[in-house]
Amino acid sequence: MYCILFDCDGTIVDSEALIVRAMQNSFEAQSLEAPSPQEIQQIIGLSLPVAVEVLCMPFETIKIDQKIIEEISEGYKSSYQHLRDELGHPEPLFEGTVELLERLKAHDDVLLGIATGKSMKGVKGLLKRFELADYFHTIQTACNAPSKPHPGMIEQAMRETGVEAHRTVMIGDTTFDMEMAKNAGVPSIGVTWGHHEKEELLPFTPKMIVDEFSDLLFAIQETLSIDKLAIDKL
């Protein structure tokens, strides 16, 4: 049996614009200068309170306590939902996501999972909207594990699926994904269409880095040596 874990934001779903706007709104609601899109891009993938704490670090002239972090975090969640549901801001899957998941799901010896800094509520809502809930055997989020790059999400996924580390792979777009995989002792595959540059991923020694979603099937097969997977491009 093999376990294939996907990050969410920046790997299978293009949510950057929503995340940036919601985070800026949450800082402005606290009368704080909004972080730049580039600053926000760098923390995508971390659990929300950790991400907010990192973004608060430049504010040396005020005391950033736990209360402020909690208020910004709650403001972010409210703004994100408002932008997505009431204002209709898009949160699309990357092209090729469904086709790849269908191919992988068709193999009896492959179990799919998610390891993300999103909340469990956010992930389940996303999967419901795209009718993907039945595709994943394990979902690990910031609600039940420490923030990336701690290996907890991957370790819990392996316990739930019963799959060993050398038969597990983590696919993601950030250094947090690559470092989490390294900390858990599992191979990783980096993707370049997300939030961190290829040069940032390389120091964490991913087995492969792919530039096109259509190359992921081949990368998975090569990384895990799964002979039964078709390797033709999607």
C-alpha positions in Angstrom: 0.0 0.0 0.0 1.1 3.6 -0.8 0.1 6.9 0.8 0.2 10.0 -1.4 -0.2 13.2 0.6 -1.1 16.6 -0.9 -0.8 20.1 0.5 -3.8 22.2 -0.2 -3.2 25.9 -0.9 -0.8 26.4 -3.7 -0.7 22.7 -4.6 -4.2 21.6 -5.6 -6.1 24.8 -5.0 -5.3 28.4 -6.3 -6.3 30.4 -3.2 -3.5 33.0 -3.1 -5.6 36.0 -4.0 -8.2 35.1 -1.4 -5.6 34.5 1.3 -3.7 37.8 0.6 -6.9 39.9 0.6 -8.3 38.3 3.8 -5.0 38.6 5.7 -4.7 42.3 4.7 -8.2 42.9 5.8 -7.6 41.3 9.2 -4.6 43.5 9.9 -6.3 46.6 8.8 -9.3 45.8 11.1 -6.8 46.0 14.0 -5.5 49.4 12.7 -2.2 47.7 11.7 -0.4 48.2 8.4 -1.3 45.4 6.1 1.5 43.0 5.1 2.5 43.0 1.5 1.4 40.3 -0.9 5.0 39.0 -1.0 5.2 38.8 2.8 1.9 36.9 3.0 2.9 34.6 0.2 5.9 33.5 2.3 3.8 32.3 5.2 1.1 30.4 3.3 1.2 26.8 4.5 1.8 27.6 8.1 -1.1 27.1 10.6 -3.0 30.4 10.9 -1.9 31.5 14.4 1.8 30.8 13.5 1.4 32.6 10.2 -0.1 35.7 11.9 2.6 35.7 14.6 5.3 35.7 11.8 3.6 38.6 10.0 3.4 40.5 13.3 7.1 40.4 13.9 8.0 43.6 12.1 5.8 45.6 14.4 8.5 46.5 17.0 6.7 49.6 18.3 3.7 47.8 19.7 3.2 44.8 21.9 1.9 41.9 19.8 0.4 39.6 22.4 -1.7 36.5 22.1 -4.9 38.5 22.2 -3.9 40.4 19.1 -2.9 37.3 17.3 -6.2 35.6 18.1 -8.2 38.7 16.9 -6.3 38.9 13.7 -6.7 35.1 13.1 -10.5 35.3 13.8 -10.7 38.4 11.5 -8.9 36.5 8.8 -11.3 33.5 8.9 -14.3 35.8 8.8 -12.9 37.9 5.9 -11.9 34.8 3.9 -15.4 33.3 4.2 -17.0 36.6 3.3 -14.8 37.2 0.3 -15.3 33.6 -1.0 -19.0 33.1 -0.3 -20.6 36.5 -0.4 -18.4 38.4 -2.8 -17.8 35.4 -5.1 -14.0 35.6 -5.1 -12.7 32.4 -6.8 -10.9 29.6 -5.1 -10.4 27.2 -8.1 -8.6 23.9 -8.3 -5.5 23.9 -10.4 -6.1 22.5 -13.9 -5.6 18.8 -13.9 -6.3 18.2 -10.2 -9.4 16.1 -10.6 -8.0 14.1 -13.4 -4.9 13.2 -11.4 -6.9 12.3 -8.3 -9.2 10.1 -10.4 -6.2 8.2 -11.8 -4.6 7.7 -8.4 -7.9 6.7 -6.7 -8.4 4.0 -9.3 -5.5 2.0 -7.9 -6.4 -0.3 -5.0 -3.0 0.0 -3.5 -3.0 3.8 -3.4 -4.4 5.8 -0.5 -4.7 9.6 -0.9 -4.5 12.2 1.9 -4.2 15.9 2.7 -1.7 17.6 5.0 -2.5 21.3 5.2 -2.3 24.4 7.4 -6.0 25.0 6.7 -8.6 24.2 9.3 -10.5 21.0 9.1 -13.7 23.0 8.5 -12.0 24.8 5.6 -10.7 21.6 4.0 -14.0 19.8 4.3 -15.9 22.8 2.9 -13.4 22.9 -0.1 -13.7 19.1 -0.7 -17.5 19.3 -0.5 -17.7 22.2 -3.1 -15.6 20.2 -5.6 -17.2 16.8 -4.7 -13.8 15.4 -3.7 -14.6 14.2 -0.1 -14.6 10.5 -1.1 -11.1 10.7 -2.7 -9.1 11.1 0.6 -8.5 8.5 3.2 -6.8 10.8 5.7 -7.0 14.5 6.3 -4.5 16.2 8.5 -4.9 19.9 9.4 -3.9 22.6 11.8 -6.7 21.4 14.0 -5.2 18.1 14.9 -1.4 18.5 14.6 1.3 21.1 15.1 2.1 23.6 12.3 4.3 22.6 9.5 7.3 22.0 9.4 6.6 19.7 12.4 6.2 16.2 11.1 3.0 15.5 13.1 0.6 15.7 10.2 2.5 13.1 8.2 3.1 10.9 11.2 -0.6 10.9 12.0 -1.5 10.2 8.3 0.9 7.2 8.3 -0.7 5.9 11.5 -4.2 6.3 10.1 -3.4 4.5 6.8 -0.9 2.0 8.2 1.6 2.9 5.4 5.3 3.1 6.1 7.5 6.1 5.5 9.3 4.8 2.4 5.9 4.1 0.8 4.6 7.6 1.6 5.2 10.8 -0.3 4.4 14.5 0.5 3.6 16.8 -2.4 3.7 20.5 -1.8 4.7 24.0 -3.0 6.4 25.4 0.0 9.6 24.9 2.1 7.3 24.0 5.0 6.0 21.0 3.0 9.5 19.9 2.1 10.9 20.3 5.6 7.9 18.6 7.1 8.5 15.6 4.9 12.2 15.6 5.7 11.4 15.7 9.4 9.0 12.8 9.0 11.5 10.8 7.0 9.4 10.5 3.9 10.2 11.6 0.3 8.8 14.7 -1.1 7.9 16.2 -4.5 7.9 20.0 -4.9 5.7 21.9 -7.3 6.6 25.3 -8.8 3.1 26.7 -9.5 2.5 27.6 -5.8 4.0 30.1 -3.3 7.7 29.4 -3.0 10.3 29.4 -5.7 12.2 26.3 -6.9 15.4 27.6 -5.4 13.8 27.8 -2.0 12.6 24.2 -2.2 15.9 22.6 -3.3 17.8 22.8 0.1 15.2 20.4 1.6 16.2 17.7 -1.0 12.9 16.8 -2.6 13.1 13.7 -4.8 11.7 15.7 -7.7 10.4 19.2 -8.5 7.9 19.5 -11.3 6.8 22.6 -13.2 3.6 21.2 -14.8 0.7 19.5 -13.1 0.7 16.9 -15.9 4.1 15.7 -14.8 3.0 14.8 -11.2 1.8 11.3 -12.1 5.3 10.4 -13.5 7.0 12.0 -10.5 4.9 10.0 -8.0 5.6 6.8 -9.9 9.3 7.5 -10.0 9.5 8.6 -6.3 7.6 5.6 -5.0 8.5 3.1 -7.7 4.9 2.2 -8.3 5.1 0.1 -11.4 1.3 -0.2 -12.0 0.7 3.6 -12.4 0.4 4.7 -16.0 3.0 7.4 -16.6 1.7 9.0 -19.7 0.9 12.7 -19.3 -2.6 13.7 -18.3 
